[in-house]
Amino acid sequence: MADSQFDLIVIGGGPGGYVAAIRAAQLGLHVALVEREFLGGVCLNIGCIPSKALLKNAEVVRTFQKAKDFGITVDKFSADYAAAVARSRTVSNRLVKGVEFLMKKNKIQVYMDEAVLTGQNQVELKKNGDKLTAKNIIVATGARPISIPGLPIDGKDVITSREAILMRERPSPLVIVGAGPIGMEFAYLYSAYGADVTVVEMLPHLLPREDAEVSAEIEKAMQKLGVKFRVNTKVESADRQPDQVRLKVSSDGKTDEITAQKVLVAISVRPNSEDLGLEALGVKTTRGAIDIGDKMETNVPGIYAIGDVTMKLPLAHVASAQGIVAVEAMAGRETRVLDMNNMPRCTYCVPQVASFGLTEAQAKEAGHDIRIGKFPFRANGKALGIGEPEGFVKLVVDKKYGEILGIHMVGPEVTDLTGELSLAKTMEMTPAEIAHAVHAHPTLTEVVAEAALDAMGEAIHI
């Protein structure tokens, strides 16, 4: 078969790969994209997008459950979880079709196949044997969920987010192992639909990587929602029976048992770097993650890597940003160095959580002399008006220079408040500069301004 020559081959069609391909085409490069499963990757198909559609359904269900607070009486209310999943698939499919359109619009050659690097500038497609060549190659193959010893994943009784996002039935009782963002989102979702949910976390708090005050707020909210959780608890083993799974867990030297219909493992991910031909080419990896420099380059000239396969920060928007940097670098454009400390981290349960940078504890441990600016949503007119007054915005600020070291938010739609604060971090703004920008009233963004004022000891509404 005839070889096909390109300027760039992108392996992986997720939010890192397809964005890199589009940016490369914009810069005049002839681009091929190879995707083994589905365009849009995990994010659009079985991750970020369908899960947010399901979470919106859960919010609507919760609103009906507290309809009396708004002076509304609802008789014979019922919530069809299968219909929620069907809606999430419609949302996902629409966006995937949008990516397909963008590939055609930008004249990107798409191969639905599995790629193997057979040379520094060559890729072979496993299904049809075609060989593609290019000056540059980007590996954007993502990552997959991992299990823990004693709890192997079978996709039936012990599942990951991949299976959960597609299930049309709501499991109950359900045990979720891992209290990170994925675990907390599914806990909120399933509990809204009436499931008996228990979260098991080995570390001392829910959302253990967040600021301690944020974790405490989420724990309080989950208790109100009826979600049970066991922190400082380790899963020892699982006994699968025909209609249930019996988990053996341990805490403080004591052993206990939890019974569930299904167990959802949501602890971490492993990079998809196997069987790509990386070892033969001498591409350096660390525990499976591809090592990269500031321009996403590997140690082998012409080969780049982006997204979860690098494990720098396995988030969709980070992958997209990395893809743009890689392409601009190979095209000879002036680009930027990505600071992972400035990347927003979001959890979409209710209340939502969003953060940047150092927690208060981390800032102190690093030796910073800090001051805290904090403002509650309970003192915000918009939050009260929409009936979501829980939570706060917290700034961790260097006392001497006014540098914002960390931003921690928990409350209504705080993930949508990250834009302003991402810009503030990127532009190295101080709390004074945030506070002096006029924020419309009544909006949730006023809480950001008030937290900035509080960092200077000048909060108005508290």
Steps between C-alpha positions, in 0.01 A plus 500: 500500500618848421639707784322822591710805583387761754655787690347373825343177619295518820437172679183536706186701428410625847496866614879510479538329164216653302576852625867455405393380155274800444765749614758335274264525203442867579877548479508344155619150587373189321361291785392141562319392816482135606232400753439138602159534667306826463566861406486728800661236718387410848405861574229544240379141490519344846644769726471876548208575271249219565574516873419871509173433320416237762596737781264761359223242513593434863477874575152512347395203711632672813308816406177302477577343837514844660222654289312613811785742575395682182127484572439216256311181574587194293272196512613148407853605410717232342846510342593265214874434516502319165357815338780704657758267347326523162518881518870483588563285192322754281719779637814291451410396146431859398846610610669201335331589173631852550856366523443295185391819323808687625727227363344540155497879521872508577584231242640262760530140383341277765586130532281295735771253582770416754844647446848365575817705469728299271756774449591848615280640224278205420171357628343171396126440525423163657173422322586568138879506512534847347821686577483875560804724518541848643769739619326521839283263706290582806405220740168587664374157603357597839463280807266241650365429849700277729399258772654421837630174646218281621242672280548401135268671251275267302273759337193331645498501880812709551490781246672824400359831380502359145235239584312728740451777245325260261287299746130566456410363841582671828692263730410489870654447744818632342848530646733754339869443569681832478377844604666705227305699240363197312394327820323806637321572173357149482411511871294814437344360182389164635384634836279754320325205335445333836791258511656390828857627452808442715835659413818332625815714510843397628602861583349709784254709294269503200671681211826446691713707262290812553543762770393360838217753536363404159506131592317576825230691309452210256478251785228711662310522170526126434365422846197719427445313173506165677831382355689284748878509502782316669834686506833363622364170370674244279340236280656163579309261274177433314278194515285482185170321539221450243307815595742706707860586587618480859791735565737440786633835624732599782535816707697569820596135521138382485349298217147550372281393209290704257252338262419652160324418176796653317835652590626800302878542509601863451849535638739595221604437140788329320654645179427315175862473390529124441518338156579829323858416407643759739758266654649402163550867414653578839226739612549558872216428740458510877262238643333489159460878462685650204767749608468840332658846504341844502407472131352151552802348323630157594867406499458373142500785243170538317297305757279694742254391767201677654211437735442221749771278350752747648322499841599863556143581603242265348228750409340565162574874492864433589526256208357761261742765625793261465393414146502864393844557654643192328369596158605864524848390608544260208367767260765742620254731671576677825311312769469495878605281788203342675498533878311199637455692824279747312272236347143499637383180668124447507250265664140523380299357789273744687638711649765523233871526577772684308857579592840620384843489654597438860268416787540697822691209656728461197578873496600490866708186449682675214599777741273776371381772735136511393173675553158357418213670321168320539137584428189280537229454238247536782566875492449520122163610361514285187589185695209559739266574211575173323476307825863387515664693784755240612872541449763769460788640296840493668823664384842405636721805455869569558504772766810683374444517125125445467551199272198271487640160595175306503130538425243265653129516428204291605146605418252566219650487149851573626647308207371783280679754719839354406534709183558829680733341752695306237559832324599659830753226571639512146538879511646482854231729638471586867178499705486879463483474121221242520306707752532823300338341194129576526295182536136511389228482764336266578742228383692216656823667385455761771616234747836492319533877532403492868751223574766714333395797714508280810862407421574869548279530809243706307200269435180703474211259555619303799 
